[in-house]
Amino acid sequence: MVHIGLIREEKTPPDTRVALTPQQCKEAQRLFGIKIWVEPSPNRCFPDSDYIDAGIEMKTDLSGCDILIGIKEVPIDKLIEGKTYLFFSHTKKKQPYNQKLMQALIKKRIRLIDYECLTHTDGQRILGFGFFAGVIGAHNGLLTYGKKFAKFHLTPAHHSQGLEDMTEQYKDVYLPPIKIAVTGSGKVASGIVDIMDRFDIEFVEPEDYLEKQFSYPVYTHLKGNSLYVRKDNGTYHREDFHHFPQDYQCSFKRFLPVTDILMNGIYWDKNVPRLFEKEAIQQPSYKMNVIADITCDMDGSVPINLGASTIADPVYGVDKKTFQKVAPFQNRTDVVDIMAVDNLPNELPQDASRHFGQHIIKYILAELLSANKSNIIDRATICSNGQLTEHYEYLSDYAY
């Protein structure tokens, strides 16, 4: 019988999410004929007692497990040699802060299956917390606008009992006729759009958004050819953009004079053009005074992202003249308020964990436990047996 261990999150600050809920552990044992042991944790969003009540055994020593699953990076001194691990390693882009972790995984002959690399055949990611990042980021963006201009009040997500409790308050909140720009085409953007719909914020096409005035709140969704065009001929082709993003320019500057709130959910790297340059906020026509930078890249697609904020203190202001960080919620148009929390799903950890675990059971466990080779698992295996796998040999100067 295969034994799977649910490890305690030990990265600082501690993460409260979990890969499988108590009921999902029970279901997985029944469906796949496996045994799951859970390492006790004082921080997990589901207390140890919930696992015990579900009939799941608690174990302080998981060395008898074949597979160990967590969420965030495992501290080097906690890694058990020769085991199979599943977690977000944040190594595939050669992140400098995790190079020692990558080297330890090789040295300890660990088989690492990275959640971020688990994909369907079309490249679509299977696992992630992006949807809930979008949901909570959108909520926080609206909360920020209401508080900044004293227009309405929303209770923070982490003060709610869950998603339904958080959104229940929307029925009593009336938004002014603001315009909201949503960017992105992935799971983060789908979470943002979910909140737009729950708040009864009307969708309008980009051109109507630019040209018309509305007596009610609206949003437009910008992605693909509504956001990027080639520099040489003004066209957009998805595959071409993904291979040669440096040949494109961003057309978001058209939206700066009419947008009240930006909900940013785009994927960004250094070759992708920014949504705007920071000097744009000094232009008289610039209007956007609240930005929920949900994908949260410092000095990235939103160049006035000055670094990640926290769940406890999620918003900071940026002075338009000096580009310096200042106090938020000042009801001033010469300060842009930035919401830039980089662990948003931790505000609704139980809902986010349920969503994540459902996908593990539906798409991953059968592949992981199969006696036959799984292309899904193969594509996501960064290293095994002291070596990088074929897909990740580009990490050799980073891993050895």
TORKOLVEX-235985 format. One record per residue (C-alpha): residue number from 1; x, y, z; residue in three letters. Coordinates in Angstrom, 2 decimals, always signed. Layout:
BEGIN
SITE resi      px      py      pz resn
SITE  NUM       X       Y       Z  Ala
...
***
This chain:
BEGIN
SITE resi      px      py      pz resn
SITE    1   +0.00   +0.00   +0.00  Met
SITE    2   +1.25   +3.45   -0.92  Val
SITE    3   +1.58   +5.85   +2.01  His
SITE    4   +1.19   +9.59   +1.42  Ile
SITE    5   +2.20  +12.15   +4.03  Gly
SITE    6   +0.58  +15.55   +4.37  Leu
SITE    7   +3.43  +17.66   +5.70  Ile
SITE    8   +3.31  +20.63   +8.05  Arg
SITE    9   +4.00  +24.01   +6.42  Glu
SITE   10   +7.18  +25.40   +7.96  Glu
SITE   11   +8.14  +28.29   +5.71  Lys
SITE   12   +8.12  +31.65   +7.51  Thr
SITE   13   +5.61  +33.26   +7.67  Pro
SITE   14   +3.58  +30.05   +8.01  Pro
SITE   15   +1.07  +29.23   +5.28  Asp
SITE   16   -2.33  +28.06   +6.46  Thr
SITE   17   -3.40  +26.31   +3.24  Arg
SITE   18   -3.28  +22.56   +2.77  Val
SITE   19   -3.17  +20.28   -0.27  Ala
SITE   20   -5.98  +17.99   +0.93  Leu
SITE   21   -8.78  +18.72   +3.38  Thr
SITE   22   -9.84  +16.13   +5.97  Pro
SITE   23  -12.77  +14.92   +3.86  Gln
SITE   24  -10.61  +14.85   +0.74  Gln
SITE   25   -8.06  +12.66   +2.56  Cys
SITE   26  -10.88  +10.28   +3.46  Lys
SITE   27  -12.16  +10.28   -0.12  Glu
SITE   28   -8.68   +9.74   -1.60  Ala
SITE   29   -8.08   +6.75   +0.66  Gln
SITE   30  -11.35   +5.20   -0.48  Arg
SITE   31  -10.87   +5.92   -4.18  Leu
SITE   32   -7.23   +4.91   -4.56  Phe
SITE   33   -6.64   +2.36   -1.82  Gly
SITE   34   -3.87   +4.41   -0.22  Ile
SITE   35   -3.04   +5.41   +3.34  Lys
SITE   36   -2.65   +9.08   +4.25  Ile
SITE   37   -0.80  +10.23   +7.34  Trp
SITE   38   -0.96  +13.86   +8.46  Val
SITE   39   +1.82  +15.67  +10.30  Glu
SITE   40   +0.33  +17.71  +13.19  Pro
SITE   41   +0.28  +21.46  +12.64  Ser
SITE   42   -0.73  +24.42  +14.81  Pro
SITE   43   -1.31  +26.69  +11.78  Asn
SITE   44   -3.25  +24.63   +9.25  Arg
SITE   45   -6.66  +26.08   +8.33  Cys
SITE   46   -8.23  +22.71   +9.19  Phe
SITE   47   -7.25  +21.77  +12.77  Pro
SITE   48   -5.73  +18.39  +13.58  Asp
SITE   49   -8.99  +17.39  +15.26  Ser
SITE   50  -10.83  +17.63  +11.92  Asp
SITE   51   -8.48  +15.06  +10.40  Tyr
SITE   52   -8.79  +12.80  +13.42  Ile
SITE   53  -12.61  +13.08  +13.24  Asp
SITE   54  -12.41  +12.06   +9.56  Ala
SITE   55  -10.48   +8.95  +10.55  Gly
SITE   56   -7.12  +10.18   +9.26  Ile
SITE   57   -4.09   +9.17  +11.30  Glu
SITE   58   -1.72  +11.82  +12.66  Met
SITE   59   +2.03  +11.08  +12.55  Lys
SITE   60   +4.98  +13.16  +13.71  Thr
SITE   61   +7.38  +10.93  +11.76  Asp
SITE   62   +6.58  +10.71   +8.04  Leu
SITE   63   +9.73   +8.83   +7.05  Ser
SITE   64   +7.59   +5.77   +6.36  Gly
SITE   65   +5.73   +7.58   +3.58  Cys
SITE   66   +6.42   +7.05   -0.13  Asp
SITE   67   +5.10  +10.47   -1.19  Ile
SITE   68   +5.09  +13.74   +0.76  Leu
SITE   69   +2.85  +16.64   -0.25  Ile
SITE   70   +2.76  +20.24   +0.96  Gly
SITE   71   +2.16  +23.71   -0.38  Ile
SITE   72   +5.18  +26.02   -0.03  Lys
SITE   73   +8.91  +25.26   -0.18  Glu
SITE   74  +10.10  +22.68   +2.35  Val
SITE   75  +12.99  +23.83   +4.57  Pro
SITE   76  +16.20  +22.08   +3.55  Ile
SITE   77  +16.74  +20.51   +6.97  Asp
SITE   78  +13.26  +18.96   +6.83  Lys
SITE   79  +13.72  +17.20   +3.48  Leu
SITE   80  +13.79  +13.40   +3.77  Ile
SITE   81  +16.32  +11.82   +1.43  Glu
SITE   82  +15.09   +9.72   -1.47  Gly
SITE   83  +11.40  +10.61   -1.15  Lys
SITE   84   +8.94  +11.93   -3.74  Thr
SITE   85   +7.74  +15.44   -2.91  Tyr
SITE   86   +4.98  +17.61   -4.36  Leu
SITE   87   +5.04  +21.34   -3.56  Phe
SITE   88   +5.56  +24.76   -5.14  Phe
SITE   89   +9.35  +24.92   -5.29  Ser
SITE   90   +9.71  +28.27   -7.11  His
SITE   91  +12.85  +27.06   -8.85  Thr
SITE   92  +11.89  +26.72  -12.53  Lys
SITE   93  +12.85  +30.34  -13.25  Lys
SITE   94  +16.17  +29.96  -11.39  Lys
SITE   95  +14.89  +32.05   -8.50  Gln
SITE   96  +18.07  +33.02   -6.60  Pro
SITE   97  +16.46  +32.72   -3.17  Tyr
SITE   98  +15.75  +29.01   -3.75  Asn
SITE   99  +19.02  +27.92   -5.36  Gln
SITE  100  +20.19  +26.20   -2.15  Lys
SITE  101  +16.88  +24.34   -2.01  Leu
SITE  102  +17.34  +23.16   -5.60  Met
SITE  103  +20.86  +21.98   -4.85  Gln
SITE  104  +19.65  +20.15   -1.73  Ala
SITE  105  +16.93  +18.36   -3.72  Leu
SITE  106  +19.62  +17.07   -6.08  Ile
SITE  107  +22.01  +16.11   -3.27  Lys
SITE  108  +19.32  +14.27   -1.33  Lys
SITE  109  +18.19  +12.40   -4.47  Arg
SITE  110  +14.64  +13.67   -4.10  Ile
SITE  111  +12.05  +13.31   -6.81  Arg
SITE  112  +10.42  +16.73   -7.03  Leu
SITE  113   +7.08  +17.12   -8.77  Ile
SITE  114   +6.29  +20.82   -8.91  Asp
SITE  115   +2.63  +21.83   -8.84  Tyr
SITE  116   +3.37  +24.78  -11.11  Glu
SITE  117   +4.56  +22.38  -13.82  Cys
SITE  118   +1.57  +20.02  -13.79  Leu
SITE  119   -0.18  +20.75  -17.09  Thr
SITE  120   -2.67  +19.33  -19.52  His
SITE  121   -1.44  +18.48  -23.01  Thr
SITE  122   -2.33  +21.98  -24.24  Asp
SITE  123   -0.11  +23.57  -21.60  Gly
SITE  124   -2.95  +24.66  -19.32  Gln
SITE  125   -1.97  +24.39  -15.66  Arg
SITE  126   -3.89  +21.82  -13.63  Ile
SITE  127   -3.18  +23.04  -10.10  Leu
SITE  128   -2.91  +26.48   -8.61  Gly
SITE  129   -4.50  +29.03   -6.36  Phe
SITE  130   -4.89  +31.62   -9.11  Gly
SITE  131   -8.68  +31.64   -9.08  Phe
SITE  132   -8.84  +32.50   -5.39  Phe
SITE  133   -6.05  +35.04   -5.77  Ala
SITE  134   -8.27  +36.74   -8.35  Gly
SITE  135  -11.38  +36.51   -6.17  Val
SITE  136   -9.73  +37.98   -3.10  Ile
SITE  137   -7.64  +40.49   -5.05  Gly
SITE  138  -10.75  +41.87   -6.73  Ala
SITE  139  -12.53  +42.10   -3.39  His
SITE  140   -9.54  +43.94   -1.92  Asn
SITE  141   -9.41  +46.30   -4.88  Gly
SITE  142  -13.04  +47.29   -4.40  Leu
SITE  143  -12.52  +47.56   -0.63  Leu
SITE  144   -9.57  +49.89   -1.26  Thr
SITE  145  -11.56  +52.18   -3.54  Tyr
SITE  146  -14.46  +52.40   -1.11  Gly
SITE  147  -12.16  +53.19   +1.81  Lys
SITE  148   -9.94  +55.63   -0.10  Lys
SITE  149  -12.83  +57.82   -1.20  Phe
SITE  150  -15.20  +57.06   +1.72  Ala
SITE  151  -17.81  +55.75   -0.73  Lys
SITE  152  -18.70  +52.39   +0.82  Phe
SITE  153  -17.41  +49.80   +3.28  His
SITE  154  -16.42  +46.18   +2.74  Leu
SITE  155  -15.25  +43.70   +5.36  Thr
SITE  156  -11.85  +42.15   +4.52  Pro
SITE  157  -11.88  +38.59   +3.21  Ala
SITE  158   -9.87  +37.24   +6.14  His
SITE  159  -12.52  +38.52   +8.54  His
SITE  160  -15.14  +36.44   +6.72  Ser
SITE  161  -16.21  +32.87   +7.40  Gln
SITE  162  -15.61  +31.91   +3.79  Gly
SITE  163  -16.32  +32.91   +0.20  Leu
SITE  164  -20.10  +32.94   +0.51  Glu
SITE  165  -19.94  +34.99   +3.70  Asp
SITE  166  -17.53  +37.44   +2.06  Met
SITE  167  -19.78  +37.98   -0.96  Thr
SITE  168  -23.03  +38.06   +1.03  Glu
SITE  169  -22.25  +41.67   +1.95  Gln
SITE  170  -22.33  +42.75   -1.72  Tyr
SITE  171  -26.11  +42.86   -1.77  Lys
SITE  172  -26.06  +45.80   +0.65  Asp
SITE  173  -23.31  +47.80   -1.11  Val
SITE  174  -24.08  +50.21   -3.92  Tyr
SITE  175  -21.12  +51.16   -6.08  Leu
SITE  176  -20.79  +54.54   -7.77  Pro
SITE  177  -20.58  +54.59  -11.61  Pro
SITE  178  -16.92  +53.63  -11.73  Ile
SITE  179  -14.97  +51.97  -14.54  Lys
SITE  180  -12.85  +48.92  -13.78  Ile
SITE  181  -10.24  +47.44  -16.12  Ala
SITE  182   -9.56  +43.72  -15.70  Val
SITE  183   -6.42  +42.34  -17.34  Thr
SITE  184   -5.36  +38.75  -17.98  Gly
SITE  185   -6.66  +35.53  -19.50  Ser
SITE  186   -5.88  +32.86  -16.90  Gly
SITE  187   -7.29  +31.63  -13.63  Lys
SITE  188   -6.49  +34.88  -11.80  Val
SITE  189   -8.57  +36.83  -14.31  Ala
SITE  190  -11.42  +34.31  -14.06  Ser
SITE  191  -11.47  +34.89  -10.29  Gly
SITE  192  -11.62  +38.66  -10.80  Ile
SITE  193  -14.48  +38.29  -13.26  Val
SITE  194  -16.32  +36.05  -10.79  Asp
SITE  195  -16.35  +38.92   -8.29  Ile
SITE  196  -17.44  +41.41  -10.97  Met
SITE  197  -20.42  +39.15  -11.67  Asp
SITE  198  -21.24  +38.58   -8.00  Arg
SITE  199  -21.24  +42.36   -7.49  Phe
SITE  200  -23.50  +42.89  -10.54  Asp
SITE  201  -20.87  +45.04  -12.22  Ile
SITE  202  -21.77  +45.12  -15.90  Glu
SITE  203  -19.34  +43.96  -18.57  Phe
SITE  204  -18.84  +46.30  -21.53  Val
SITE  205  -16.70  +45.93  -24.64  Glu
SITE  206  -13.38  +47.79  -24.61  Pro
SITE  207  -14.43  +50.38  -27.20  Glu
SITE  208  -17.65  +51.20  -25.34  Asp
SITE  209  -15.64  +51.43  -22.12  Tyr
SITE  210  -13.34  +53.97  -23.78  Leu
SITE  211  -15.98  +56.06  -25.49  Glu
SITE  212  -19.16  +55.96  -23.40  Lys
SITE  213  -20.23  +57.23  -20.01  Gln
SITE  214  -22.35  +55.01  -17.78  Phe
SITE  215  -24.67  +55.69  -14.86  Ser
SITE  216  -23.72  +52.38  -13.21  Tyr
SITE  217  -20.44  +50.57  -12.50  Pro
SITE  218  -18.89  +48.70  -15.43  Val
SITE  219  -15.82  +46.65  -16.19  Tyr
SITE  220  -14.02  +45.61  -19.34  Thr
SITE  221  -11.79  +42.59  -19.74  His
SITE  222   -8.52  +43.22  -21.57  Leu
SITE  223   -6.46  +40.38  -22.98  Lys
SITE  224   -4.87  +39.33  -26.25  Gly
SITE  225   -5.41  +41.80  -29.07  Asn
SITE  226   -7.24  +44.26  -26.84  Ser
SITE  227   -4.05  +44.66  -24.81  Leu
SITE  228   -1.08  +43.94  -27.08  Tyr
SITE  229   -0.22  +44.61  -30.75  Val
SITE  230   +2.90  +44.07  -32.82  Arg
SITE  231   +5.14  +47.11  -33.10  Lys
SITE  232   +5.58  +46.72  -36.86  Asp
SITE  233   +2.03  +46.16  -38.11  Asn
SITE  234   -0.43  +46.49  -35.21  Gly
SITE  235   -1.62  +42.87  -35.33  Thr
SITE  236   -1.82  +40.21  -32.61  Tyr
SITE  237   -1.22  +36.49  -32.90  His
SITE  238   -1.28  +34.47  -29.69  Arg
SITE  239   +1.53  +32.04  -30.46  Glu
SITE  240   +3.71  +34.79  -31.92  Asp
SITE  241   +3.18  +36.91  -28.82  Phe
SITE  242   +4.13  +34.08  -26.48  His
SITE  243   +7.31  +33.39  -28.45  His
SITE  244   +8.30  +37.00  -29.20  Phe
SITE  245   +6.70  +39.31  -26.60  Pro
SITE  246   +9.49  +41.84  -27.06  Gln
SITE  247   +8.12  +42.54  -30.59  Asp
SITE  248   +4.84  +43.79  -29.11  Tyr
SITE  249   +3.70  +46.96  -27.40  Gln
SITE  250   +0.96  +47.37  -24.85  Cys
SITE  251   -2.06  +49.47  -25.73  Ser
SITE  252   -3.27  +49.90  -22.15  Phe
SITE  253   -2.26  +53.57  -22.16  Lys
SITE  254   -5.55  +54.26  -23.98  Arg
SITE  255   -7.39  +53.18  -20.85  Phe
SITE  256   -5.47  +55.28  -18.31  Leu
SITE  257   -7.64  +58.43  -18.70  Pro
SITE  258  -10.95  +56.60  -18.14  Val
SITE  259  -10.18  +53.87  -15.59  Thr
SITE  260  -10.90  +54.22  -11.87  Asp
SITE  261   -9.64  +50.80  -10.74  Ile
SITE  262   -7.19  +48.41  -12.37  Leu
SITE  263   -7.53  +44.73  -11.46  Met
SITE  264   -4.30  +43.29  -12.84  Asn
SITE  265   -4.21  +39.55  -13.46  Gly
SITE  266   -1.74  +39.18  -16.33  Ile
SITE  267   +1.26  +36.90  -16.44  Tyr
SITE  268   +4.41  +38.98  -16.78  Trp
SITE  269   +8.13  +38.51  -17.28  Asp
SITE  270  +10.87  +40.95  -18.23  Lys
SITE  271  +10.29  +40.47  -21.99  Asn
SITE  272   +6.59  +41.34  -21.82  Val
SITE  273   +5.80  +45.06  -22.18  Pro
SITE  274   +4.51  +46.77  -19.05  Arg
SITE  275   +0.95  +48.03  -18.90  Leu
SITE  276   +2.36  +51.56  -18.61  Phe
SITE  277   +5.55  +53.29  -17.54  Glu
SITE  278   +5.64  +54.92  -14.14  Lys
SITE  279   +5.92  +58.45  -15.59  Glu
SITE  280   +2.40  +58.00  -16.97  Ala
SITE  281   +0.91  +58.56  -13.50  Ile
SITE  282   +2.22  +62.14  -13.62  Gln
SITE  283   +0.24  +63.01  -16.75  Gln
SITE  284   -2.80  +65.28  -16.22  Pro
SITE  285   -5.02  +62.81  -18.08  Ser
SITE  286   -4.14  +59.92  -15.77  Tyr
SITE  287   -7.17  +58.89  -13.68  Lys
SITE  288   -6.50  +55.46  -12.15  Met
SITE  289   -6.08  +55.92   -8.40  Asn
SITE  290   -6.58  +52.35   -7.17  Val
SITE  291   -4.63  +49.35   -8.48  Ile
SITE  292   -5.10  +45.79   -7.31  Ala
SITE  293   -1.89  +44.22   -8.62  Asp
SITE  294   -2.99  +40.66   -8.05  Ile
SITE  295   -0.15  +38.96   -9.93  Thr
SITE  296   +2.14  +41.17   -7.85  Cys
SITE  297   +5.44  +41.56   -9.70  Asp
SITE  298   +7.58  +44.25   -8.10  Met
SITE  299   +8.45  +46.84  -10.76  Asp
SITE  300   +6.71  +44.58  -13.24  Gly
SITE  301   +3.59  +45.01  -15.37  Ser
SITE  302   +2.57  +47.67  -12.86  Val
SITE  303   +5.80  +49.69  -12.54  Pro
SITE  304   +4.68  +51.46   -9.37  Ile
SITE  305   +4.45  +48.18   -7.49  Asn
SITE  306   +7.07  +48.94   -4.83  Leu
SITE  307   +6.97  +45.45   -3.32  Gly
SITE  308   +4.52  +43.04   -1.77  Ala
SITE  309   +2.25  +44.08   +1.07  Ser
SITE  310   +0.67  +41.81   +3.67  Thr
SITE  311   -2.78  +40.46   +4.50  Ile
SITE  312   -2.74  +42.48   +7.72  Ala
SITE  313   -1.64  +45.67   +5.93  Asp
SITE  314   -2.55  +45.14   +2.27  Pro
SITE  315   -2.46  +48.64   +0.79  Val
SITE  316   +0.12  +51.38   +0.43  Tyr
SITE  317   +0.05  +54.69   -1.38  Gly
SITE  318   +2.44  +55.87   -4.09  Val
SITE  319   +3.00  +59.61   -4.43  Asp
SITE  320   +2.60  +60.60   -8.09  Lys
SITE  321   +5.32  +63.22   -7.91  Lys
SITE  322   +8.05  +61.34   -6.06  Thr
SITE  323   +7.08  +57.69   -6.74  Phe
SITE  324   +7.69  +57.12   -3.04  Gln
SITE  325   +5.59  +54.98   -0.71  Lys
SITE  326   +3.15  +57.00   +1.42  Val
SITE  327   +0.13  +56.31   +3.63  Ala
SITE  328   -2.93  +54.96   +1.76  Pro
SITE  329   -6.62  +55.92   +1.98  Phe
SITE  330   -5.98  +59.67   +1.93  Gln
SITE  331   -8.88  +60.59   -0.39  Asn
SITE  332   -6.32  +62.32   -2.60  Arg
SITE  333   -5.93  +61.99   -6.36  Thr
SITE  334   -2.19  +62.73   -6.21  Asp
SITE  335   -1.66  +59.36   -4.49  Val
SITE  336   -2.26  +56.00   -6.16  Val
SITE  337   -3.27  +53.26   -3.72  Asp
SITE  338   -1.68  +49.88   -4.47  Ile
SITE  339   -2.98  +46.53   -3.19  Met
SITE  340   -0.08  +44.11   -3.71  Ala
SITE  341   -0.51  +41.09   -1.41  Val
SITE  342   +1.45  +38.10   -2.76  Asp
SITE  343   -0.33  +35.36   -0.75  Asn
SITE  344   -3.96  +36.36   -1.27  Leu
SITE  345   -5.47  +32.83   -1.11  Pro
SITE  346   -4.47  +32.68   +2.55  Asn
SITE  347   -7.32  +35.09   +3.26  Glu
SITE  348   -9.81  +32.31   +2.47  Leu
SITE  349   -7.60  +29.28   +3.12  Pro
SITE  350  -10.32  +26.67   +3.59  Gln
SITE  351  -12.12  +27.56   +0.34  Asp
SITE  352   -8.82  +27.79   -1.56  Ala
SITE  353   -7.63  +24.46   -0.13  Ser
SITE  354  -10.87  +22.68   -1.07  Arg
SITE  355  -10.58  +23.97   -4.63  His
SITE  356   -6.94  +22.87   -4.85  Phe
SITE  357   -7.56  +19.44   -3.33  Gly
SITE  358  -10.46  +18.73   -5.68  Gln
SITE  359   -8.10  +19.09   -8.62  His
SITE  360   -5.46  +16.85   -7.00  Ile
SITE  361   -8.03  +14.08   -6.61  Ile
SITE  362   -9.59  +14.60  -10.04  Lys
SITE  363   -6.47  +14.94  -12.15  Tyr
SITE  364   -3.28  +14.03  -10.27  Ile
SITE  365   -3.53  +11.12   -7.85  Leu
SITE  366   -4.41   +8.48  -10.44  Ala
SITE  367   -1.50   +9.68  -12.61  Glu
SITE  368   +0.87   +9.72   -9.64  Leu
SITE  369   -0.09   +6.24   -8.48  Leu
SITE  370   -0.19   +4.62  -11.92  Ser
SITE  371   +2.29   +1.84  -12.67  Ala
SITE  372   +2.54   +3.18  -16.20  Asn
SITE  373   +4.47   +6.29  -17.23  Lys
SITE  374   +2.40   +9.45  -16.89  Ser
SITE  375   +3.18  +12.31  -19.24  Asn
SITE  376   +1.53  +14.72  -16.80  Ile
SITE  377   +3.82  +13.64  -13.96  Ile
SITE  378   +6.84  +13.39  -16.26  Asp
SITE  379   +6.43  +16.99  -17.47  Arg
SITE  380   +6.28  +18.23  -13.88  Ala
SITE  381   +9.21  +16.25  -12.46  Thr
SITE  382  +12.08  +18.69  -12.10  Ile
SITE  383  +14.59  +16.27  -10.62  Cys
SITE  384  +14.85  +12.64   -9.62  Ser
SITE  385  +17.59  +10.32   -8.35  Asn
SITE  386  +20.12  +13.10   -8.02  Gly
SITE  387  +19.69  +14.42  -11.56  Gln
SITE  388  +17.64  +17.04  -13.38  Leu
SITE  389  +15.13  +15.50  -15.76  Thr
SITE  390  +15.27  +16.12  -19.50  Glu
SITE  391  +12.70  +18.92  -19.41  His
SITE  392  +14.71  +20.88  -16.84  Tyr
SITE  393  +18.31  +20.43  -17.93  Glu
SITE  394  +18.40  +24.20  -18.54  Tyr
SITE  395  +18.67  +24.50  -14.74  Leu
SITE  396  +22.05  +22.74  -14.63  Ser
SITE  397  +24.08  +25.87  -13.83  Asp
SITE  398  +21.60  +26.60  -11.03  Tyr
SITE  399  +21.13  +23.10   -9.59  Ala
SITE  400  +24.64  +21.65   -9.42  Tyr
***
